[in-house]
Amino acid sequence: MTGGRNGYGAKLANIFSHKFVVECGDGRNKKKFRMVWHKNMTTHGEAEISSYSGKDYTIVTFHPEFKRFGMTAFDDDILALLRKRVYDMAGLLPDVKVSLNDRDLPINSFLKYVDMYFTGEEGVHKIRDPEVDTDRWQVVVSLSDGEFKQVSFVNGICTSKGGTHVNMIVDQVVDKIKEKL
């Protein structure tokens, strides 16, 4: 499973679903939009636009057509990946309330997200550098067991294999931050 590839995510989820629903509430314009697609995006109902007076929200619901993938349901690995992506979004979108299975997640900032990686560890030192943290970057550095490990994101997508953005942080920032340890 990949994410963030050329803007196809929602469309592909729709194509591989027997039912796909998009619902958006716009508090400023006081309108709500809802549309339902069926049969792998081959049919759809009429777009429903109605009055709305609440907070902005977007809900995307999909019912995957498991037989196309030789499955009968999501397996534990896929559920874990989807759960991780929901938590990732909670940490990366500080002004967005994120919920999973109708339960609001207690993570509403990058630092709270980072804290999940250090739960229960003794002697953890997380260093943030105000010269590095900007509107575009947030960096947290910590000691490891001697092996380089990283968790990074570009445009909201986890880049678990690193990349030039990680190399730049390592080259320009980590040595400076190590001096503070």
Secondary structure, DSSP 8 states (H G I E B T S, - for coil): ----STT-HHHHHHHTEEEEEEEEEETTTTEEEEEEEETTTTEE---EEEE--S--EEEEEEEE-GGGGT-SS--HHHHHHHHHHHHHHHHH-TTS--EETTEE-S--SHHHHHHGGGTT-TT--EE--TTT--SS----EE--SSS-----EETTEE-TT--HHHHHHIIIIIHHHHTT-
